[in-house]
């Protein structure tokens, strides 16, 4: 019998796909091909990945961006979440510009629909969220994949046997975790899962927290 995620866990999966790129929202449910089978821990190369050209986000980025612009855009989103979404304690982003998911998790209403992850109720701050993500500095898809692969292996070694590997598709990284996100089988709020998550946290590169 499958153990389904709570609304909080499901919302976290949805925002992970939204923030990563539109391609993830469409492709993550189809993962599990030959290049990402759970039992394989081999490192694959990103197709067309040359010096970071094939980043892990499937959309174009503005030519002139950097950490400062990314941080400023994230701060604009944070201020929106505090003012318009009514989350006065919504945390500042990290100095890198990435959101502090561990602190955001603490604000989530377990009886809600995960608005804290999705730009507030009715997506009141979704435009600011998308604008910030469009300014995220280009990532190295190969390094992101290797980080997620190490994390997936660590999760299985720490008792979460169903944790699937990430996959590569067209130079983009599709997060691992649920083998079939449309029918989740892992309870992300269980003590065992949280313990494994804590033990494997250092396997994920900056900015990948919450991606799988």
SULWOUR-V398175 format. One record per residue. N is the residue number from 1. PHI is phi in degrees with one decimal (999 if undefined). PSI is psi in whole degrees, -180 to 180 (999 if undefined). Layout:
BEGIN
[[N	PHI	PSI] [N	PHI	PSI]]
END
This chain:
BEGIN
[[1	999	135] [2	-76.9	144] [3	-101.1	111] [4	-82.7	151] [5	-72.6	157] [6	-73.1	165] [7	-53.9	-35] [8	-63.4	-46] [9	-64.8	-41] [10	-64.5	-41] [11	-62.2	-38] [12	-64.4	-38] [13	-63.7	-41] [14	-65.9	-44] [15	-70.0	-31] [16	-59.8	-45] [17	-68.0	-40] [18	-63.2	-46] [19	-69.2	-37] [20	-62.5	-55] [21	171.6	154] [22	-55.7	-33] [23	-62.6	-31] [24	-69.0	-39] [25	-60.8	-32] [26	-87.7	-31] [27	-99.2	-24] [28	-62.9	-30] [29	-71.5	-15] [30	-103.1	7] [31	-70.0	167] [32	113.0	19] [33	-74.0	-172] [34	-62.3	-29] [35	-84.0	-1] [36	-138.2	30] [37	-62.0	144] [38	-58.3	-34] [39	-79.1	-5] [40	-101.8	130] [41	-115.3	19] [42	-76.3	148] [43	-92.9	120] [44	-95.4	153] [45	-87.9	145] [46	-73.1	124] [47	-59.0	127] [48	73.2	13] [49	-87.1	103] [50	-126.6	105] [51	63.1	31] [52	89.1	4] [53	-64.6	-36] [54	-93.7	71] [55	-63.0	169] [56	-83.1	7] [57	-112.1	130] [58	-85.2	32] [59	-138.2	160] [60	-75.4	149] [61	-112.8	151] [62	-57.6	147] [63	-64.6	-40] [64	-107.6	92] [65	-135.6	169] [66	-171.7	180] [67	-60.6	-37] [68	-63.8	-46] [69	-65.1	-39] [70	-63.5	-47] [71	-61.7	-45] [72	-62.1	-40] [73	-67.8	-38] [74	-66.5	-37] [75	-64.0	-37] [76	-63.6	-41] [77	-63.9	-45] [78	-59.4	-44] [79	-63.1	-37] [80	-64.4	-44] [81	-62.8	-34] [82	-74.0	-43] [83	-85.4	-52] [84	-88.1	-34] [85	-89.2	-7] [86	75.6	19] [87	-103.1	79] [88	-62.5	-21] [89	-99.8	14] [90	-58.1	126] [91	-74.0	150] [92	-60.9	152] [93	-68.8	164] [94	-68.1	167] [95	-59.8	-26] [96	-72.4	-16] [97	102.8	-17] [98	-76.8	147] [99	-67.4	150] [100	-92.8	89] [101	-63.9	-34] [102	-62.8	-38] [103	-77.0	-34] [104	-65.9	-40] [105	-53.7	-38] [106	-67.3	-18] [107	-92.9	-10] [108	-70.2	131] [109	-79.6	113] [110	-61.8	-19] [111	-95.2	-2] [112	-88.8	-166] [113	-113.9	22] [114	77.9	26] [115	-58.8	-27] [116	-63.3	-23] [117	-94.6	-16] [118	-115.8	25] [119	83.8	24] [120	84.7	175] [121	-60.1	132] [122	60.8	21] [123	63.4	36] [124	-59.6	-29] [125	-112.3	14] [126	-60.2	-39] [127	-60.2	-39] [128	-67.4	-37] [129	-64.2	-46] [130	-65.7	-39] [131	-62.4	-40] [132	-65.8	-43] [133	-66.5	-30] [134	-68.9	-17] [135	-101.7	5] [136	-62.9	131] [137	-56.2	146] [138	-57.0	136] [139	-105.0	160] [140	-92.3	109] [141	-59.1	-39] [142	-64.4	-45] [143	-66.2	-39] [144	-62.3	-43] [145	-61.9	-47] [146	-62.5	-37] [147	-65.4	-46] [148	-65.9	-35] [149	-65.1	-44] [150	-63.2	-38] [151	-66.0	-44] [152	-62.0	-43] [153	-62.5	-42] [154	-63.1	-42] [155	-61.9	-41] [156	-67.4	-39] [157	-66.2	-21] [158	-102.8	24] [159	103.3	-8] [160	-95.5	78] [161	-64.7	-22] [162	-89.7	2] [163	-70.5	114] [164	-85.7	156] [165	-71.1	156] [166	-71.6	170] [167	-134.5	164] [168	-112.7	136] [169	-145.4	113] [170	60.0	32] [171	84.3	2] [172	-108.0	148] [173	-93.3	126] [174	-103.3	116] [175	-56.9	154] [176	-92.6	-154] [177	107.3	-106] [178	-71.4	125] [179	-65.5	-32] [180	-137.7	89] [181	-58.3	-23] [182	-75.0	-15] [183	-138.7	71] [184	-60.8	142] [185	-119.7	-5] [186	-108.4	137] [187	-91.5	99] [188	-71.4	-11] [189	-100.1	5] [190	-75.4	150] [191	-57.2	-39] [192	-64.8	-42] [193	-66.6	-44] [194	-63.4	-37] [195	-65.1	-43] [196	-65.6	-41] [197	-59.5	-43] [198	-65.7	-40] [199	-67.1	-28] [200	-106.4	4] [201	-57.1	-36] [202	-74.9	-4] [203	-78.7	-22] [204	-90.8	133] [205	-68.0	160] [206	-53.3	131] [207	94.4	-8] [208	-99.0	-5] [209	-59.0	128] [210	90.1	-8] [211	-75.8	-27] [212	-151.3	999]]
END
